[in-house]
Amino acid sequence: MPEATSADIATCESEPIRIPGAIQPHGFLLSLDLSHLPDAADASVARVVQVSDNLADFTGMAPAAVLGRQLRAVIGAAADQLAPLLRLDQARDRASFLATVGLSADGPQFDVLAHVCDGLLVLEFEPAAGNLEASLHRLYPVVGDFLNKINDADSIADMSQLAVNEIAALTGFGRVMVYSFDKDGHGTVLAEALQDGYEGYMGQRFPASDIPRQARELYLLNRIRLIQDANYTPAGLLPAMHPFTGRATDLSLASLRSVSPVHLQYMRNMGTLASMSISLVVEGKLWGLLSCHHATPRRLSYHQRTVCEQLGQILALRIRNRADADELQFRLEVRRVMVNLLGGLTQGTDFIENLRSVMPELLRFARAGGVAIVIDDRLISFGDTPDDSQIRQLAGWLSLHSHEDLFHSAHLGAIYPPAAAYAHCASGLLAMPISRIHQHYLLWFRPEHVYTIDWAGRPQDKRGPGALSPRTSFESWREAVHGTSAPWHDAELELALEFRTTLLGIALERAEQMADLAEELGRANKELEAFSYSVSHDLRAPLRHIVGFSDLLMETAGNDNPERRLRFLTNIKTSARLAGKLVDDLLSFSQMGRAALRPVRIRMGEMVNGCIERLTPEYASRRVEWHVDTLPDVIADPAFLQLALYNLLSNAVKFTAQSDPAVIRITSEKLSNEVVFHVADNGVGFNMEYVHKLFGVFQRLHRMEDFNGTGIGLANVRRIVERHGGRVWARSVPGEGATFSFSIPDTPLPDKE
């Protein structure tokens, strides 16, 4: 490592492993300047600007002597062989194989790899092994055979075992392992293949600190790494720094990159002199490693390494497929439980009792040992749970510290210390708030799951005092873990959120059903609210007019203008009459809900004619044509029904004020169990988009300035008709009139209170 970067390293996390300033000495490196060459140029004329200082071991040329010279002058005719393969416009984001070349007629052959980094074309030369054609014929059928075998494997462990067996046979490494990383970065050995004399690590766990963060990032970038001999002496770069940037040259993509001296010491401590690592990348993340060890130096050709890398890629793909299939199966099982659970929640009208009835299914849904429901003063628990006071304290803590739709922990005592007292039944918690206002929770508890971890050496045995150093012990060390539960699966959490949404929907539906059962009470409350609104708004308006015009009248008391005083008095009288009518209508509407019905036989034709006579003064100056069909008799309360009919006819007269002539038709039809009456006009009509507001208290679909009224008449009609057991509705087209309809049952009705 360069002197500038090797001093005072405090931790592995800060070790500059991408810029070691050196390569492993079993090959050599040449970096070419691309800055002055167009894309289509002959790369053999590019000049060497950086070289490994072991060049003379392979070419006999002094490293310093080749700097600034063209590639052809350094490697001779091999440059012409490589030139067609060195497309300068081709992106090279990893080391790619170019060719096997000889630097002299009778000299050794070299495998040449190339990549581009920071404006340099980096060429790596490794001595080739044996006959290339024979090697390829032997190696590549391995891939097809492995594909056939791994497709028959059922589990990830079985697939991993096939992979280690195949790579051990292919490479001759004494120990080959597959280990996967957990969420904390620790690696657990899933499969291994061993030669005699090699210690096994099957089932053991390697601490996350063995592979620091920047090393994991490098495993994602460069997915295979070989160390032929851990006792090597690095070959430095000349010049030591990048010739253009002045910084250390980034060798992340270099196959020959020298590795950390700390890692080399780690290998020696482990009794390993040669190693190879192949990254297992699943969905863009480092899932695990294929790790190969040998007690003595071991050489592998580029083509051997390529086949091993392909086997690793196949294994990673199969791991993803198997994991996806397992995940799907798990989700289906949990969802099946959830469907049964939701079915039980829709049986009765009492939401809390429904929850009580499905407690066993709630346990199965979350694979929990206990479950509790906290709603206001009610607490229902089932299974193995903390006591009631502990549950209430926990709910209080959740309301202060958790504001998410779902809270979960597999080590509750670590974040809520009081939970340590009942860790035996609640080391794990899944908490679901079922109200955003109150402390209403659905809580699942998982019991303590005491388990042991067999570490390949103590996790704390990472380094000694002073300088950075690797751990020295790999002896199995067993740790017992207390206070934790089985972890919460991602699918469980996602489905729990889905269950929460559905649960809130069911609760809302039950609330709506309860509102329907208490419809009369709810309607009375709404009417009370509407009355309050009327007092504060509709009634206040005419009173303000009375006060205002009275003040004006007083101010003009000395004025002799009688017309102006008369106009003020007229406005006062009109406002007072409107206020009085509003109060009368409110009292009438209130009485509709309290007064008993006294049904008798009513001749509807006579009642309609009586209402028309009462309305005559209101349209004396207009042309109004009345068309009244022969109407059947009904059984109803005459006073109430006359009021409803008068309101409908009065509205027809009012809203046809702009029609000449106004045409109002009263018709009827008899259905199976009711008589329906229609009042149709050719007035202004209304927009059907707002028909739902039409029969509400103080609901107006037109401006009061255009059509006066209190907004209570149609509400009265609806209440009267519904108290008789009938229904009321309306249809209209704006500008073409409206038809209001109501029905009366054709059988006598008992009194309703």
C-alpha angles and dihedrals in degrees: 000000000000114000091240093060103034100065125094098359105176103187142006089248091069098043109123097229094159093060106040092149090226145067135220107272099233089090139018135238135220123186118201128205110240098174097095098040126089118228094259095047125122103261091204088077093053113116126244110241101166132028139174113254093234092069092112091060089066106026105020089235122126110244095229091052094062098051109113094015125118119260091245090059091055104043100020120207091000087076091064089051091052098040097082089050095051101083103179092199092056116103111236108188092161137028107280128191116249109175146307109260140173120226091208137018096260099020130107123286122246132204106224122210125184139194137160123237131166094343095313127113102218116205120192121196119200124177108257119237119230127307110348097207093049090047093053093048088055099042109044099055085063089072094055093047091050091051091054093049098045093051088064094052116102104195137043089242091055092048091049092050091053090051096051091046092051095046093045090054092045098048106025093230112161095225126026120178139178115208130174129212122236125212090276093052097252115141121226120197110237100173139004141180117207137190119212113287096027120118115236126229099185111156093004125125127232115209118250088237089070088073110037123209098264091050090055090051090051091050088059093049100042107028101193129045130179129195109188098185125010089203094063124131109230119243108227127219124252114242093027093220132050105282094228108029098037089224128111112283113255108236097176092123097040116113090206095049111145112240132224115290086223090060092047089054089047089056093049091048087054092051092250125131099170128039142167128194126197118192119232104207118187120182091345094306131107099253095173146306140264099221123192125192134185129183093221133040112287131190126208127185122234090252093053089052091048092055090048090051090051091051088052091051091050090049091049091051092049091047089054092048092048092046091049091050092048090047092051092049091049092049091050091052093048091045091051089056090046092053091053089046094052090048090060092048093061098054103089138026096241105085095196094049089049089056090049090054094056099047094121091052090049089057092049092047093059097027086237135153096220141013133197136187120207116191116161106299094346121095123179121182134179133185125002107346140144116269121276097263091050091050092050092049090050091051089051091051091049092052090057101039107029122061099162129104088247133025122193138170135166091198105043095165091063093063100025107037096193087066090071087078091065101029090129090072104019113034086127127048134187109185124188120187110215096188131045092205107038134045094260113149141170106208129192120194127202119198125238113282108203110198139161131234121207104212122198088232128337111303089223092055092088104122142351126239119293121010123038111274138159124249115275103205127076096166113134112263122187122215124190113214118209135179098037133105132209106292122259110253118232090235090053090054094048093048090045088058089049090049090051091054091050092044091054088049091054090047089051091049091051090050089053091050091050088050089053091051090051094042096133092051092046091049091050090052091050091049090050090052090048090049090053090050091049093051090050096043121011096036093041093057098065091040089055088051091052092050093044096050091043089056090050090048091052092048090054094044091117094045116104094209101119095180092059092048090048091052091051091049091048091053091048091051092048093050092047091050090050091049090049093049090049091053091046092051092048091052090047092050090049091051091053090073096046109035119092119243118244104194121198135158110284127197099220095196092059092045091052092049091049091053091049091053091052090051095050096096090056095061101028092125095045137073109246121172116203120201111187120179123208102281127206125236120257138192109243146119103285097209095050096041092049090053091051093047092046091052092052094047092044090053090050090054093045097049094046092059091114094048122093108221103017110215119201122180127193113195138159143202132193119227129185097283106002144046116233123206124196128200109193129181140175095230134122094296123197141253111272089216087079099040091113089067095048100093097038125112113270092000114145126180093190133048116272089228089062099041118015122216143118099252092237103095099085091042087057091050092052094048093048094048094045091049086058089053094254135117136234132208142155141212129195148161114211110254094011102075137255139262120213117195135188134175133215121196111247093226128074116268128213119239116277124211 
